[in-house]
Amino acid sequence: QMSKSTGNFLTLSQAVDKFSADGMRLALADAGDTVEDANFVEAMADAGILRLYTWVEWVKEMIANRGSLRSGPANTFNDRVFASEMNAGIMKTEQNYEK
């Protein structure tokens, strides 16, 4: 919860200026998913921004080094297990959407 008495009240524009739109999305998504009131915590918004930054840096590193990544056919046992798990997840998702 945000309230002026606890000192964590921010308007939407203040929150976006302070944490960015994506940082706020992460913080609000993490604020609670039960029927109780959401609990916005600035530390979670800060941590979300850090996770976003870390992820973007990892993606940049992977793109820069994509020539050194494995290529060729995916025939190992691990490749087959991964493909099987992905297909099972796709089927489960389709079943849930149909329900």
C-alpha positions as CSV (number, residue, x, y, z in Angstrom):
1,Q,0.0,0.0,0.0
2,M,1.1,3.5,-0.6
3,S,0.1,6.2,1.8
4,K,1.3,9.7,2.7
5,S,1.5,8.8,6.4
6,T,4.1,6.0,5.7
7,G,6.0,8.2,3.3
8,N,5.9,5.9,0.3
9,F,3.3,7.7,-1.7
10,L,4.2,8.6,-5.3
11,T,2.1,9.9,-8.2
12,L,2.3,7.9,-11.4
13,S,4.5,10.4,-13.1
14,Q,6.8,10.6,-10.0
15,A,7.1,6.8,-9.9
16,V,7.9,6.5,-13.7
17,D,10.4,9.3,-13.4
18,K,12.1,7.6,-10.4
19,F,11.9,4.0,-11.5
20,S,11.1,4.0,-15.3
21,A,8.0,2.4,-16.7
22,D,9.5,-1.0,-16.9
23,G,10.9,-0.8,-13.3
24,M,7.4,0.1,-12.1
25,R,5.8,-2.7,-14.1
26,L,8.2,-5.2,-12.3
27,A,7.6,-3.7,-8.9
28,L,3.8,-3.6,-9.3
29,A,3.8,-7.2,-10.7
30,D,5.7,-8.2,-7.6
31,A,3.5,-6.1,-5.2
32,G,1.1,-9.0,-4.5
33,D,-1.1,-11.3,-6.3
34,T,-3.6,-12.2,-3.6
35,V,-6.9,-10.6,-2.8
36,E,-5.1,-8.5,-0.2
37,D,-4.0,-4.9,-1.0
38,A,-0.8,-4.8,-3.0
39,N,2.3,-3.7,-1.1
40,F,4.5,-1.4,-3.1
41,V,8.1,-1.5,-1.9
42,E,10.7,0.8,-3.4
43,A,13.5,-1.7,-2.8
44,M,11.7,-4.1,-5.1
45,A,11.5,-1.4,-7.8
46,D,15.2,-0.7,-7.4
47,A,15.9,-4.4,-7.6
48,G,13.7,-4.7,-10.7
49,I,15.7,-1.9,-12.5
50,L,18.9,-3.8,-11.6
51,R,17.6,-7.0,-13.0
52,L,16.6,-5.3,-16.2
53,Y,20.0,-3.7,-16.5
54,T,21.7,-7.0,-15.9
55,W,19.5,-8.8,-18.4
56,V,20.2,-6.1,-21.1
57,E,23.9,-6.4,-20.5
58,W,23.8,-10.2,-20.8
59,V,21.8,-9.9,-24.1
60,K,24.4,-7.4,-25.4
61,E,27.2,-9.9,-24.5
62,M,25.4,-12.8,-26.1
63,I,24.9,-10.8,-29.3
64,A,28.5,-9.7,-29.4
65,N,29.7,-13.3,-28.9
66,R,27.1,-15.1,-31.0
67,G,29.8,-16.4,-33.4
68,S,31.3,-18.4,-30.5
69,L,28.0,-20.1,-29.6
70,R,27.3,-23.7,-30.6
71,S,25.9,-24.2,-34.0
72,G,24.8,-27.2,-36.1
73,P,22.2,-29.8,-35.5
74,A,20.6,-30.2,-32.0
75,N,21.0,-33.9,-31.5
76,T,22.3,-34.3,-28.0
77,F,20.3,-35.9,-25.2
78,N,20.0,-32.5,-23.5
79,D,18.7,-30.9,-26.8
80,R,16.0,-33.6,-27.0
81,V,15.0,-33.2,-23.4
82,F,14.8,-29.4,-23.8
83,A,12.6,-29.8,-27.0
84,S,10.4,-32.3,-25.2
85,E,9.9,-30.0,-22.2
86,M,9.1,-27.0,-24.5
87,N,6.6,-29.1,-26.5
88,A,4.9,-30.3,-23.3
89,G,4.7,-26.7,-22.0
90,I,3.1,-25.6,-25.3
91,M,0.5,-28.4,-25.2
92,K,-0.3,-27.6,-21.5
93,T,-0.7,-23.9,-22.4
94,E,-3.0,-24.7,-25.3
95,Q,-5.1,-27.0,-23.1
96,N,-5.4,-24.3,-20.4
97,Y,-6.4,-21.6,-23.0
98,E,-9.1,-24.0,-24.4
99,K,-10.5,-24.4,-20.9
